[in-house]
Amino acid sequence: MVSGRTVAFGLVAAGVVAVIGFIVLAANSPRADYHAMRTFVVSRLSDEDLRRFDAQARAKYAAEYAAALEQDRAWMRQRSEDRARCDDVAFRTRSPAACTMSFGEMMPFDPIIASVAMRVEMQIMGVCGFGPLTVREARRLGCLP
């Protein structure tokens, strides 16, 4: 006769083996190829979708660039006002940091924003661009056939 303790031990052991097997299987699952995923995703999009993605990306880029440019100009105006007050010895003595040139003043304007190409790629790939994905995950998400 099999006791209840033996059955419970067997069920726990089977559960542990199943969990370990699942972890090993998931860890050994092959990685999905980004190029293959991209090819599949693009094949499902129309030309109009791609044109719309490009137009949206260009509009967002232009808006973010304009906002960053205005922010940079406001900062430069403030720095210019501070610099004008540096002729006064009292101001220069009390605020030496305002009278020294910063690294930002020497650099040309170059905002750190995603390019149009990067934005289009992100729109095309969507969740498929978050990776690395296994082949199983990619299929589940619709990134591979």
N, CA, C and O atoms as CSV, one atom per row, in Angstrom:
chain,resi,resn,atom,element,x,y,z
A,1,MET,N,N,0.824,-1.173,0.000
A,1,MET,CA,C,0.000,0.000,0.000
A,1,MET,C,C,0.879,1.250,0.000
A,1,MET,O,O,1.921,1.287,0.655
A,2,VAL,N,N,0.455,2.255,-0.728
A,2,VAL,CA,C,1.188,3.498,-0.833
A,2,VAL,C,C,0.572,4.490,0.143
A,2,VAL,O,O,-0.637,4.720,0.158
A,3,SER,N,N,1.439,5.061,0.946
A,3,SER,CA,C,0.932,6.008,1.948
A,3,SER,C,C,0.723,7.391,1.320
A,3,SER,O,O,1.228,7.676,0.234
A,4,GLY,N,N,-0.026,8.236,2.019
A,4,GLY,CA,C,-0.288,9.597,1.565
A,4,GLY,C,C,0.979,10.425,1.504
A,4,GLY,O,O,1.120,11.316,0.667
A,5,ARG,N,N,1.912,10.111,2.419
A,5,ARG,CA,C,3.186,10.827,2.453
A,5,ARG,C,C,4.001,10.523,1.196
A,5,ARG,O,O,4.633,11.422,0.642
A,6,THR,N,N,3.996,9.312,0.754
A,6,THR,CA,C,4.733,8.914,-0.439
A,6,THR,C,C,4.137,9.576,-1.678
A,6,THR,O,O,4.870,10.043,-2.550
A,7,VAL,N,N,2.825,9.616,-1.754
A,7,VAL,CA,C,2.154,10.256,-2.886
A,7,VAL,C,C,2.472,11.749,-2.914
A,7,VAL,O,O,2.764,12.303,-3.974
A,8,ALA,N,N,2.414,12.398,-1.755
A,8,ALA,CA,C,2.728,13.832,-1.681
A,8,ALA,C,C,4.159,14.092,-2.097
A,8,ALA,O,O,4.432,15.035,-2.840
A,9,PHE,N,N,5.083,13.258,-1.620
A,9,PHE,CA,C,6.492,13.422,-1.993
A,9,PHE,C,C,6.666,13.262,-3.499
A,9,PHE,O,O,7.413,14.014,-4.126
A,10,GLY,N,N,5.976,12.280,-4.080
A,10,GLY,CA,C,6.058,12.049,-5.519
A,10,GLY,C,C,5.525,13.227,-6.320
A,10,GLY,O,O,6.102,13.599,-7.343
A,11,LEU,N,N,4.426,13.815,-5.859
A,11,LEU,CA,C,3.857,14.972,-6.551
A,11,LEU,C,C,4.783,16.182,-6.469
A,11,LEU,O,O,4.954,16.902,-7.453
A,12,VAL,N,N,5.381,16.408,-5.300
A,12,VAL,CA,C,6.322,17.519,-5.140
A,12,VAL,C,C,7.540,17.306,-6.028
A,12,VAL,O,O,7.995,18.240,-6.687
A,13,ALA,N,N,8.069,16.094,-6.052
A,13,ALA,CA,C,9.241,15.799,-6.880
A,13,ALA,C,C,8.921,15.992,-8.351
A,13,ALA,O,O,9.737,16.534,-9.097
A,14,ALA,N,N,7.738,15.554,-8.781
A,14,ALA,CA,C,7.342,15.733,-10.182
A,14,ALA,C,C,7.205,17.211,-10.516
A,14,ALA,O,O,7.584,17.636,-11.608
A,15,GLY,N,N,6.671,17.993,-9.595
A,15,GLY,CA,C,6.541,19.443,-9.816
A,15,GLY,C,C,7.892,20.109,-9.936
A,15,GLY,O,O,8.092,20.957,-10.805
A,16,VAL,N,N,8.823,19.738,-9.075
A,16,VAL,CA,C,10.174,20.314,-9.130
A,16,VAL,C,C,10.841,19.959,-10.452
A,16,VAL,O,O,11.459,20.815,-11.085
A,17,VAL,N,N,10.721,18.714,-10.867
A,17,VAL,CA,C,11.320,18.292,-12.139
A,17,VAL,C,C,10.683,19.057,-13.298
A,17,VAL,O,O,11.385,19.457,-14.227
A,18,ALA,N,N,9.383,19.265,-13.260
A,18,ALA,CA,C,8.700,20.001,-14.333
A,18,ALA,C,C,9.183,21.445,-14.390
A,18,ALA,O,O,9.432,21.972,-15.474
A,19,VAL,N,N,9.318,22.093,-13.226
A,19,VAL,CA,C,9.787,23.482,-13.196
A,19,VAL,C,C,11.209,23.578,-13.715
A,19,VAL,O,O,11.525,24.464,-14.509
A,20,ILE,N,N,12.069,22.672,-13.273
A,20,ILE,CA,C,13.466,22.682,-13.758
A,20,ILE,C,C,13.504,22.438,-15.257
A,20,ILE,O,O,14.264,23.094,-15.968
A,21,GLY,N,N,12.708,21.519,-15.742
A,21,GLY,CA,C,12.657,21.237,-17.175
A,21,GLY,C,C,12.179,22.441,-17.972
A,21,GLY,O,O,12.714,22.728,-19.043
A,22,PHE,N,N,11.186,23.143,-17.462
A,22,PHE,CA,C,10.677,24.337,-18.138
A,22,PHE,C,C,11.749,25.420,-18.196
A,22,PHE,O,O,11.921,26.068,-19.228
A,23,ILE,N,N,12.470,25.619,-17.095
A,23,ILE,CA,C,13.542,26.629,-17.057
A,23,ILE,C,C,14.635,26.277,-18.042
A,23,ILE,O,O,15.114,27.141,-18.775
A,24,VAL,N,N,15.035,25.014,-18.067
A,24,VAL,CA,C,16.086,24.588,-18.997
A,24,VAL,C,C,15.610,24.742,-20.434
A,24,VAL,O,O,16.366,25.198,-21.292
A,25,LEU,N,N,14.372,24.370,-20.702
A,25,LEU,CA,C,13.818,24.487,-22.054
A,25,LEU,C,C,13.753,25.937,-22.496
A,25,LEU,O,O,14.094,26.264,-23.632
A,26,ALA,N,N,13.305,26.820,-21.581
A,26,ALA,CA,C,13.213,28.240,-21.916
A,26,ALA,C,C,14.596,28.845,-22.121
A,26,ALA,O,O,14.784,29.687,-22.999
A,27,ALA,N,N,15.562,28.420,-21.315
A,27,ALA,CA,C,16.912,28.964,-21.433
A,27,ALA,C,C,17.573,28.515,-22.725
A,27,ALA,O,O,18.397,29.240,-23.282
A,28,ASN,N,N,17.223,27.328,-23.209
A,28,ASN,CA,C,17.856,26.802,-24.419
A,28,ASN,C,C,17.070,27.114,-25.685
A,28,ASN,O,O,17.458,26.689,-26.773
A,29,SER,N,N,15.989,27.840,-25.559
A,29,SER,CA,C,15.200,28.191,-26.723
A,29,SER,C,C,16.015,29.128,-27.610
A,29,SER,O,O,16.626,30.073,-27.110
A,30,PRO,N,N,16.032,28.880,-28.910
A,30,PRO,CA,C,16.840,29.726,-29.794
A,30,PRO,C,C,16.322,31.155,-29.853
A,30,PRO,O,O,15.126,31.403,-29.697
A,31,ARG,N,N,17.226,32.078,-30.078
A,31,ARG,CA,C,16.874,33.496,-30.193
A,31,ARG,C,C,16.313,33.764,-31.581
A,31,ARG,O,O,16.758,33.196,-32.578
A,32,ALA,N,N,15.335,34.636,-31.611
A,32,ALA,CA,C,14.735,35.018,-32.888
A,32,ALA,C,C,15.677,35.972,-33.615
A,32,ALA,O,O,16.309,36.828,-32.997
A,33,ASP,N,N,15.761,35.817,-34.907
A,33,ASP,CA,C,16.600,36.665,-35.741
A,33,ASP,C,C,15.848,37.967,-36.038
A,33,ASP,O,O,14.737,37.941,-36.569
A,34,TYR,N,N,16.457,39.095,-35.695
A,34,TYR,CA,C,15.803,40.389,-35.881
A,34,TYR,C,C,15.469,40.620,-37.359
A,34,TYR,O,O,14.384,41.102,-37.684
A,35,HIS,N,N,16.390,40.281,-38.236
A,35,HIS,CA,C,16.154,40.502,-39.670
A,35,HIS,C,C,14.953,39.683,-40.151
A,35,HIS,O,O,14.142,40.173,-40.937
A,36,ALA,N,N,14.840,38.446,-39.685
A,36,ALA,CA,C,13.701,37.607,-40.084
A,36,ALA,C,C,12.395,38.188,-39.539
A,36,ALA,O,O,11.381,38.206,-40.236
A,37,MET,N,N,12.425,38.660,-38.297
A,37,MET,CA,C,11.229,39.272,-37.727
A,37,MET,C,C,10.845,40.518,-38.503
A,37,MET,O,O,9.670,40.729,-38.803
A,38,ARG,N,N,11.833,41.348,-38.831
A,38,ARG,CA,C,11.556,42.591,-39.547
A,38,ARG,C,C,10.972,42.289,-40.926
A,38,ARG,O,O,10.020,42.941,-41.357
A,39,THR,N,N,11.535,41.315,-41.605
A,39,THR,CA,C,11.033,40.933,-42.921
A,39,THR,C,C,9.578,40.493,-42.830
A,39,THR,O,O,8.756,40.874,-43.664
A,40,PHE,N,N,9.261,39.693,-41.822
A,40,PHE,CA,C,7.882,39.223,-41.649
A,40,PHE,C,C,6.938,40.376,-41.312
A,40,PHE,O,O,5.851,40.479,-41.881
A,41,VAL,N,N,7.348,41.228,-40.402
A,41,VAL,CA,C,6.483,42.347,-39.992
A,41,VAL,C,C,6.252,43.300,-41.162
A,41,VAL,O,O,5.122,43.737,-41.383
A,42,VAL,N,N,7.299,43.626,-41.911
A,42,VAL,CA,C,7.162,44.540,-43.053
A,42,VAL,C,C,6.279,43.920,-44.134
A,42,VAL,O,O,5.547,44.634,-44.819
A,43,SER,N,N,6.343,42.603,-44.292
A,43,SER,CA,C,5.518,41.946,-45.317
A,43,SER,C,C,4.031,42.085,-45.015
A,43,SER,O,O,3.210,41.997,-45.928
A,44,ARG,N,N,3.674,42.297,-43.767
A,44,ARG,CA,C,2.267,42.442,-43.378
A,44,ARG,C,C,1.785,43.885,-43.462
A,44,ARG,O,O,0.594,44.140,-43.288
A,45,LEU,N,N,2.683,44.837,-43.726
A,45,LEU,CA,C,2.315,46.254,-43.799
A,45,LEU,C,C,2.113,46.677,-45.251
A,45,LEU,O,O,2.757,46.156,-46.162
A,46,SER,N,N,1.218,47.615,-45.444
A,46,SER,CA,C,1.006,48.151,-46.793
A,46,SER,C,C,1.969,49.311,-47.038
A,46,SER,O,O,2.592,49.823,-46.107
A,47,ASP,N,N,2.081,49.712,-48.288
A,47,ASP,CA,C,2.910,50.870,-48.632
A,47,ASP,C,C,2.375,52.121,-47.939
A,47,ASP,O,O,3.145,52.979,-47.506
A,48,GLU,N,N,1.059,52.213,-47.839
A,48,GLU,CA,C,0.444,53.370,-47.181
A,48,GLU,C,C,0.801,53.407,-45.694
A,48,GLU,O,O,1.013,54.481,-45.132
A,49,ASP,N,N,0.867,52.234,-45.058
A,49,ASP,CA,C,1.277,52.176,-43.644
A,49,ASP,C,C,2.687,52.733,-43.478
A,49,ASP,O,O,2.957,53.519,-42.569
A,50,LEU,N,N,3.573,52.317,-44.365
A,50,LEU,CA,C,4.970,52.767,-44.273
A,50,LEU,C,C,5.077,54.271,-44.516
A,50,LEU,O,O,5.847,54.960,-43.845
A,51,ARG,N,N,4.308,54.774,-45.470
A,51,ARG,CA,C,4.307,56.220,-45.727
A,51,ARG,C,C,3.749,56.990,-44.528
A,51,ARG,O,O,4.261,58.049,-44.167
A,52,ARG,N,N,2.702,56.449,-43.921
A,52,ARG,CA,C,2.104,57.086,-42.751
A,52,ARG,C,C,3.087,57.085,-41.577
A,52,ARG,O,O,3.209,58.087,-40.872
A,53,PHE,N,N,3.787,55.970,-41.364
A,53,PHE,CA,C,4.796,55.901,-40.301
A,53,PHE,C,C,5.870,56.958,-40.509
A,53,PHE,O,O,6.304,57.615,-39.563
A,54,ASP,N,N,6.298,57.116,-41.775
A,54,ASP,CA,C,7.349,58.096,-42.076
A,54,ASP,C,C,6.846,59.515,-41.825
A,54,ASP,O,O,7.560,60.330,-41.241
A,55,ALA,N,N,5.640,59.812,-42.256
A,55,ALA,CA,C,5.082,61.159,-42.056
A,55,ALA,C,C,4.921,61.470,-40.566
A,55,ALA,O,O,5.230,62.577,-40.124
A,56,GLN,N,N,4.438,60.500,-39.796
A,56,GLN,CA,C,4.279,60.701,-38.359
A,56,GLN,C,C,5.632,60.906,-37.685
A,56,GLN,O,O,5.776,61.767,-36.817
A,57,ALA,N,N,6.620,60.112,-38.089
A,57,ALA,CA,C,7.953,60.228,-37.499
A,57,ALA,C,C,8.570,61.590,-37.811
A,57,ALA,O,O,9.191,62.209,-36.947
A,58,ARG,N,N,8.397,62.052,-39.049
A,58,ARG,CA,C,8.931,63.364,-39.417
A,58,ARG,C,C,8.256,64.488,-38.632
A,58,ARG,O,O,8.920,65.432,-38.203
A,59,ALA,N,N,6.948,64.390,-38.445
A,59,ALA,CA,C,6.217,65.421,-37.693
A,59,ALA,C,C,6.651,65.438,-36.229
A,59,ALA,O,O,6.878,66.506,-35.661
A,60,LYS,N,N,6.766,64.269,-35.624
A,60,LYS,CA,C,7.190,64.201,-34.222
A,60,LYS,C,C,8.622,64.703,-34.059
A,60,LYS,O,O,8.935,65.410,-33.102
A,61,TYR,N,N,9.491,64.328,-35.008
A,61,TYR,CA,C,10.882,64.782,-34.937
A,61,TYR,C,C,10.942,66.305,-35.032
A,61,TYR,O,O,11.647,66.952,-34.258
A,62,ALA,N,N,10.205,66.871,-35.977
A,62,ALA,CA,C,10.213,68.332,-36.155
A,62,ALA,C,C,9.705,69.040,-34.902
A,62,ALA,O,O,10.256,70.063,-34.497
A,63,ALA,N,N,8.660,68.500,-34.293
A,63,ALA,CA,C,8.112,69.125,-33.084
A,63,ALA,C,C,9.102,69.044,-31.929
A,63,ALA,O,O,9.306,70.028,-31.219
A,64,GLU,N,N,9.712,67.894,-31.737
A,64,GLU,CA,C,10.679,67.743,-30.644
A,64,GLU,C,C,11.926,68.589,-30.889
A,64,GLU,O,O,12.490,69.160,-29.955
A,65,TYR,N,N,12.353,68.666,-32.150
A,65,TYR,CA,C,13.525,69.465,-32.478
A,65,TYR,C,C,13.243,70.942,-32.201
A,65,TYR,O,O,14.078,71.643,-31.629
A,66,ALA,N,N,12.067,71.406,-32.609
A,66,ALA,CA,C,11.705,72.814,-32.380
A,66,ALA,C,C,11.621,73.123,-30.890
A,66,ALA,O,O,12.061,74.186,-30.452
A,67,ALA,N,N,11.063,72.207,-30.110
A,67,ALA,CA,C,10.969,72.426,-28.660
A,67,ALA,C,C,12.364,72.451,-28.028
A,67,ALA,O,O,12.647,73.281,-27.164
A,68,ALA,N,N,13.219,71.546,-28.461
A,68,ALA,CA,C,14.582,71.515,-27.919
A,68,ALA,C,C,15.357,72.764,-28.331
A,68,ALA,O,O,16.134,73.302,-27.542
A,69,LEU,N,N,15.150,73.223,-29.557
A,69,LEU,CA,C,15.823,74.434,-30.033
A,69,LEU,C,C,15.372,75.649,-29.223
A,69,LEU,O,O,16.198,76.480,-28.846
A,70,GLU,N,N,14.084,75.759,-28.954
A,70,GLU,CA,C,13.579,76.875,-28.159
A,70,GLU,C,C,14.123,76.822,-26.732
A,70,GLU,O,O,14.475,77.852,-26.156
A,71,GLN,N,N,14.188,75.639,-26.176
A,71,GLN,CA,C,14.745,75.477,-24.836
A,71,GLN,C,C,16.222,75.891,-24.819
A,71,GLN,O,O,16.673,76.553,-23.885
A,72,ASP,N,N,16.965,75.499,-25.852
A,72,ASP,CA,C,18.374,75.872,-25.942
A,72,ASP,C,C,18.525,77.382,-26.087
A,72,ASP,O,O,19.398,77.983,-25.461
A,73,ARG,N,N,17.684,77.991,-26.902
A,73,ARG,CA,C,17.756,79.446,-27.090
A,73,ARG,C,C,17.426,80.190,-25.801
A,73,ARG,O,O,18.063,81.195,-25.488
A,74,ALA,N,N,16.439,79.707,-25.051
A,74,ALA,CA,C,16.088,80.335,-23.768
A,74,ALA,C,C,17.259,80.216,-22.791
A,74,ALA,O,O,17.569,81.165,-22.071
A,75,TRP,N,N,17.895,79.069,-22.769
A,75,TRP,CA,C,19.044,78.870,-21.891
A,75,TRP,C,C,20.195,79.800,-22.293
A,75,TRP,O,O,20.849,80.396,-21.438
A,76,MET,N,N,20.430,79.914,-23.599
A,76,MET,CA,C,21.505,80.794,-24.074
A,76,MET,C,C,21.186,82.269,-23.773
A,76,MET,O,O,22.088,83.037,-23.438
A,77,ARG,N,N,19.906,82.669,-23.891
A,77,ARG,CA,C,19.533,84.039,-23.526
A,77,ARG,C,C,19.823,84.299,-22.046
A,77,ARG,O,O,20.359,85.346,-21.685
A,78,GLN,N,N,19.463,83.336,-21.196
A,78,GLN,CA,C,19.718,83.486,-19.764
A,78,GLN,C,C,21.217,83.583,-19.489
A,78,GLN,O,O,21.658,84.404,-18.684
A,79,ARG,N,N,21.994,82.739,-20.164
A,79,ARG,CA,C,23.452,82.778,-19.982
A,79,ARG,C,C,24.006,84.116,-20.472
A,79,ARG,O,O,24.927,84.664,-19.867
A,80,SER,N,N,23.460,84.633,-21.543
A,80,SER,CA,C,23.919,85.912,-22.071
A,80,SER,C,C,23.627,87.041,-21.080
A,80,SER,O,O,24.455,87.931,-20.881
A,81,GLU,N,N,22.450,86.998,-20.465
A,81,GLU,CA,C,22.122,88.000,-19.451
A,81,GLU,C,C,23.065,87.897,-18.254
A,81,GLU,O,O,23.528,88.908,-17.724
A,82,ASP,N,N,23.339,86.675,-17.842
A,82,ASP,CA,C,24.280,86.484,-16.727
A,82,ASP,C,C,25.669,86.992,-17.100
A,82,ASP,O,O,26.348,87.619,-16.287
A,83,ARG,N,N,26.085,86.720,-18.332
A,83,ARG,CA,C,27.406,87.165,-18.791
A,83,ARG,C,C,27.499,88.692,-18.808
A,83,ARG,O,O,28.548,89.253,-18.494
A,84,ALA,N,N,26.412,89.359,-19.172
A,84,ALA,CA,C,26.414,90.822,-19.215
A,84,ALA,C,C,26.609,91.393,-17.814
A,84,ALA,O,O,27.221,92.449,-17.653
A,85,ARG,N,N,26.104,90.715,-16.821
A,85,ARG,CA,C,26.270,91.193,-15.450
A,85,ARG,C,C,27.660,90.892,-14.899
A,85,ARG,O,O,28.006,91.379,-13.822
A,86,CYS,N,N,28.458,90.109,-15.605
A,86,CYS,CA,C,29.796,89.760,-15.127
A,86,CYS,C,C,30.759,90.953,-15.155
A,86,CYS,O,O,31.821,90.904,-14.535
A,87,ASP,N,N,30.397,92.010,-15.863
A,87,ASP,CA,C,31.233,93.215,-15.862
A,87,ASP,C,C,31.248,93.867,-14.484
A,87,ASP,O,O,32.192,94.576,-14.137
A,88,ASP,N,N,30.202,93.625,-13.703
A,88,ASP,CA,C,30.127,94.169,-12.346
A,88,ASP,C,C,30.943,93.277,-11.418
A,88,ASP,O,O,30.680,92.080,-11.302
A,89,VAL,N,N,31.941,93.873,-10.755
A,89,VAL,CA,C,32.829,93.114,-9.887
A,89,VAL,C,C,32.078,92.463,-8.734
A,89,VAL,O,O,32.443,91.367,-8.310
A,90,ALA,N,N,31.053,93.102,-8.223
A,90,ALA,CA,C,30.288,92.521,-7.112
A,90,ALA,C,C,29.569,91.252,-7.569
A,90,ALA,O,O,29.584,90.244,-6.863
A,91,PHE,N,N,28.946,91.296,-8.736
A,91,PHE,CA,C,28.255,90.109,-9.246
A,91,PHE,C,C,29.254,88.998,-9.535
A,91,PHE,O,O,29.019,87.843,-9.179
A,92,ARG,N,N,30.372,89.341,-10.181
A,92,ARG,CA,C,31.390,88.355,-10.527
A,92,ARG,C,C,31.951,87.693,-9.281
A,92,ARG,O,O,32.242,86.497,-9.297
A,93,THR,N,N,32.108,88.458,-8.191
A,93,THR,CA,C,32.643,87.908,-6.951
A,93,THR,C,C,31.625,86.990,-6.279
A,93,THR,O,O,31.987,85.933,-5.762
A,94,ARG,N,N,30.374,87.384,-6.285
A,94,ARG,CA,C,29.336,86.586,-5.618
A,94,ARG,C,C,28.887,85.371,-6.452
A,94,ARG,O,O,28.430,84.378,-5.886
A,95,SER,N,N,29.007,85.437,-7.750
A,95,SER,CA,C,28.528,84.358,-8.631
A,95,SER,C,C,29.598,83.964,-9.640
A,95,SER,O,O,29.428,84.210,-10.834
A,96,PRO,N,N,30.685,83.366,-9.198
A,96,PRO,CA,C,31.752,83.029,-10.151
A,96,PRO,C,C,31.319,81.991,-11.191
A,96,PRO,O,O,31.821,82.005,-12.315
A,97,ALA,N,N,30.399,81.096,-10.835
A,97,ALA,CA,C,29.964,80.073,-11.792
A,97,ALA,C,C,29.214,80.692,-12.969
A,97,ALA,O,O,29.271,80.176,-14.085
A,98,ALA,N,N,28.519,81.787,-12.724
A,98,ALA,CA,C,27.770,82.445,-13.793
A,98,ALA,C,C,28.696,83.126,-14.782
A,98,ALA,O,O,28.301,83.413,-15.913
A,99,CYS,N,N,29.923,83.387,-14.364
A,99,CYS,CA,C,30.854,84.121,-15.217
A,99,CYS,C,C,31.897,83.226,-15.880
A,99,CYS,O,O,32.813,83.730,-16.530
A,100,THR,N,N,31.774,81.939,-15.731
A,100,THR,CA,C,32.689,81.034,-16.419
A,100,THR,C,C,31.941,80.380,-17.572
A,100,THR,O,O,30.735,80.146,-17.489
A,101,MET,N,N,32.649,80.094,-18.623
A,101,MET,CA,C,32.021,79.491,-19.792
A,101,MET,C,C,31.812,78.008,-19.529
A,101,MET,O,O,32.720,77.309,-19.079
A,102,SER,N,N,30.621,77.545,-19.813
A,102,SER,CA,C,30.316,76.129,-19.611
A,102,SER,C,C,30.556,75.356,-20.902
A,102,SER,O,O,30.679,75.932,-21.982
A,103,PHE,N,N,30.616,74.054,-20.759
A,103,PHE,CA,C,30.822,73.185,-21.907
A,103,PHE,C,C,29.668,73.325,-22.903
A,103,PHE,O,O,29.877,73.264,-24.115
A,104,GLY,N,N,28.454,73.513,-22.385
A,104,GLY,CA,C,27.284,73.644,-23.252
A,104,GLY,C,C,27.337,74.863,-24.144
A,104,GLY,O,O,26.786,74.849,-25.245
A,105,GLU,N,N,27.989,75.917,-23.690
A,105,GLU,CA,C,28.089,77.126,-24.510
A,105,GLU,C,C,29.063,76.948,-25.667
A,105,GLU,O,O,28.943,77.619,-26.692
A,106,MET,N,N,30.005,76.066,-25.510
A,106,MET,CA,C,31.013,75.863,-26.559
A,106,MET,C,C,30.543,74.887,-27.636
A,106,MET,O,O,31.055,74.896,-28.755
A,107,MET,N,N,29.567,74.049,-27.293
A,107,MET,CA,C,29.108,73.024,-28.227
A,107,MET,C,C,27.995,73.571,-29.123
A,107,MET,O,O,27.177,74.377,-28.678
A,108,PRO,N,N,27.964,73.135,-30.373
A,108,PRO,CA,C,26.857,73.535,-31.241
A,108,PRO,C,C,25.580,72.830,-30.806
A,108,PRO,O,O,25.630,71.803,-30.129
A,109,PHE,N,N,24.448,73.380,-31.192
A,109,PHE,CA,C,23.163,72.793,-30.819
A,109,PHE,C,C,23.006,71.433,-31.482
A,109,PHE,O,O,23.065,71.326,-32.707
A,110,ASP,N,N,22.807,70.399,-30.679
A,110,ASP,CA,C,22.605,69.048,-31.177
A,110,ASP,C,C,21.750,68.301,-30.157
A,110,ASP,O,O,22.287,67.685,-29.236
A,111,PRO,N,N,20.430,68.349,-30.308
A,111,PRO,CA,C,19.569,67.719,-29.306
A,111,PRO,C,C,19.676,66.201,-29.343
A,111,PRO,O,O,19.936,65.607,-30.389
A,112,ILE,N,N,19.474,65.597,-28.204
A,112,ILE,CA,C,19.518,64.139,-28.116
A,112,ILE,C,C,18.080,63.642,-28.239
A,112,ILE,O,O,17.381,63.451,-27.244
A,113,ILE,N,N,17.664,63.442,-29.475
A,113,ILE,CA,C,16.328,62.923,-29.752
A,113,ILE,C,C,16.455,61.855,-30.831
A,113,ILE,O,O,17.410,61.850,-31.607
A,114,ALA,N,N,15.487,60.959,-30.869
A,114,ALA,CA,C,15.514,59.866,-31.841
A,114,ALA,C,C,15.386,60.419,-33.263
A,114,ALA,O,O,14.583,61.314,-33.527
A,115,SER,N,N,16.185,59.874,-34.160
A,115,SER,CA,C,16.129,60.309,-35.556
A,115,SER,C,C,14.841,59.820,-36.217
A,115,SER,O,O,14.120,58.997,-35.653
A,116,VAL,N,N,14.565,60.322,-37.393
A,116,VAL,CA,C,13.374,59.912,-38.138
A,116,VAL,C,C,13.462,58.425,-38.457
A,116,VAL,O,O,12.474,57.704,-38.316
A,117,ALA,N,N,14.622,57.962,-38.881
A,117,ALA,CA,C,14.787,56.546,-39.225
A,117,ALA,C,C,14.545,55.652,-38.007
A,117,ALA,O,O,13.914,54.601,-38.120
A,118,MET,N,N,15.045,56.071,-36.853
A,118,MET,CA,C,14.828,55.282,-35.635
A,118,MET,C,C,13.346,55.249,-35.271
A,118,MET,O,O,12.835,54.214,-34.844
A,119,ARG,N,N,12.670,56.353,-35.434
A,119,ARG,CA,C,11.244,56.418,-35.112
A,119,ARG,C,C,10.431,55.518,-36.041
A,119,ARG,O,O,9.518,54.823,-35.596
A,120,VAL,N,N,10.763,55.534,-37.320
A,120,VAL,CA,C,10.061,54.681,-38.276
A,120,VAL,C,C,10.292,53.214,-37.915
A,120,VAL,O,O,9.359,52.412,-37.914
A,121,GLU,N,N,11.528,52.878,-37.612
A,121,GLU,CA,C,11.856,51.493,-37.244
A,121,GLU,C,C,11.087,51.063,-35.997
A,121,GLU,O,O,10.594,49.937,-35.928
A,122,MET,N,N,10.984,51.952,-35.016
A,122,MET,CA,C,10.242,51.610,-33.798
A,122,MET,C,C,8.759,51.409,-34.097
A,122,MET,O,O,8.120,50.533,-33.515
A,123,GLN,N,N,8.210,52.218,-35.003
A,123,GLN,CA,C,6.797,52.051,-35.353
A,123,GLN,C,C,6.572,50.760,-36.133
A,123,GLN,O,O,5.573,50.070,-35.926
A,124,ILE,N,N,7.490,50.438,-37.016
A,124,ILE,CA,C,7.355,49.210,-37.796
A,124,ILE,C,C,7.413,47.996,-36.887
A,124,ILE,O,O,6.551,47.120,-36.959
A,125,MET,N,N,8.420,47.940,-36.038
A,125,MET,CA,C,8.654,46.744,-35.239
A,125,MET,C,C,7.743,46.651,-34.018
A,125,MET,O,O,7.396,45.546,-33.601
A,126,GLY,N,N,7.352,47.767,-33.444
A,126,GLY,CA,C,6.484,47.716,-32.275
A,126,GLY,C,C,7.083,46.866,-31.175
A,126,GLY,O,O,8.252,47.027,-30.826
A,127,VAL,N,N,6.291,45.962,-30.627
A,127,VAL,CA,C,6.744,45.102,-29.534
A,127,VAL,C,C,7.826,44.124,-30.012
A,127,VAL,O,O,8.597,43.611,-29.201
A,128,CYS,N,N,7.886,43.868,-31.301
A,128,CYS,CA,C,8.894,42.954,-31.838
A,128,CYS,C,C,10.302,43.540,-31.728
A,128,CYS,O,O,11.286,42.803,-31.791
A,129,GLY,N,N,10.401,44.843,-31.565
A,129,GLY,CA,C,11.698,45.491,-31.443
A,129,GLY,C,C,12.295,45.376,-30.054
A,129,GLY,O,O,13.486,45.621,-29.863
A,130,PHE,N,N,11.465,44.999,-29.075
A,130,PHE,CA,C,11.982,44.804,-27.722
A,130,PHE,C,C,12.587,43.415,-27.672
A,130,PHE,O,O,11.886,42.429,-27.900
A,131,GLY,N,N,13.814,43.322,-27.391
A,131,GLY,CA,C,14.415,42.000,-27.435
A,131,GLY,C,C,15.539,41.876,-26.469
A,131,GLY,O,O,15.742,42.759,-25.636
A,132,PRO,N,N,16.256,40.836,-26.549
A,132,PRO,CA,C,16.117,39.756,-27.524
A,132,PRO,C,C,14.944,38.847,-27.176
A,132,PRO,O,O,14.657,38.598,-26.005
A,133,LEU,N,N,14.278,38.361,-28.207
A,133,LEU,CA,C,13.148,37.457,-28.035
A,133,LEU,C,C,13.558,36.056,-28.456
A,133,LEU,O,O,14.403,35.881,-29.333
A,134,THR,N,N,12.952,35.067,-27.825
A,134,THR,CA,C,13.139,33.701,-28.299
A,134,THR,C,C,12.198,33.495,-29.478
A,134,THR,O,O,11.286,34.293,-29.691
A,135,VAL,N,N,12.414,32.432,-30.242
A,135,VAL,CA,C,11.551,32.140,-31.382
A,135,VAL,C,C,10.122,31.930,-30.892
A,135,VAL,O,O,9.173,32.388,-31.528
A,136,ARG,N,N,9.969,31.244,-29.776
A,136,ARG,CA,C,8.635,30.989,-29.225
A,136,ARG,C,C,7.940,32.303,-28.859
A,136,ARG,O,O,6.766,32.490,-29.175
A,137,GLU,N,N,8.656,33.208,-28.198
A,137,GLU,CA,C,8.069,34.502,-27.839
A,137,GLU,C,C,7.709,35.305,-29.084
A,137,GLU,O,O,6.648,35.926,-29.146
A,138,ALA,N,N,8.589,35.288,-30.062
A,138,ALA,CA,C,8.355,36.039,-31.294
A,138,ALA,C,C,7.107,35.529,-32.011
A,138,ALA,O,O,6.324,36.318,-32.540
A,139,ARG,N,N,6.926,34.225,-32.027
A,139,ARG,CA,C,5.721,33.674,-32.670
A,139,ARG,C,C,4.478,34.035,-31.881
A,139,ARG,O,O,3.447,34.366,-32.467
A,140,ARG,N,N,4.560,33.977,-30.571
A,140,ARG,CA,C,3.420,34.315,-29.720
A,140,ARG,C,C,3.013,35.769,-29.892
A,140,ARG,O,O,1.827,36.095,-29.842
A,141,LEU,N,N,4.007,36.655,-30.097
A,141,LEU,CA,C,3.728,38.080,-30.266
A,141,LEU,C,C,3.365,38.457,-31.698
A,141,LEU,O,O,3.029,39.610,-31.967
A,142,GLY,N,N,3.429,37.496,-32.620
A,142,GLY,CA,C,3.096,37.773,-34.010
A,142,GLY,C,C,4.245,38.383,-34.795
A,142,GLY,O,O,4.031,39.010,-35.833
A,143,CYS,N,N,5.468,38.198,-34.298
A,143,CYS,CA,C,6.640,38.746,-34.970
A,143,CYS,C,C,7.233,37.772,-35.983
A,143,CYS,O,O,8.028,38.162,-36.838
A,144,LEU,N,N,6.845,36.512,-35.881
A,144,LEU,CA,C,7.289,35.484,-36.799
A,144,LEU,C,C,6.074,34.634,-37.180
A,144,LEU,O,O,5.115,34.543,-36.415
A,145,PRO,N,N,6.116,34.011,-38.365
A,145,PRO,CA,C,4.973,33.160,-38.761
A,145,PRO,C,C,4.882,31.911,-37.902
A,145,PRO,O,O,3.985,31.091,-38.098
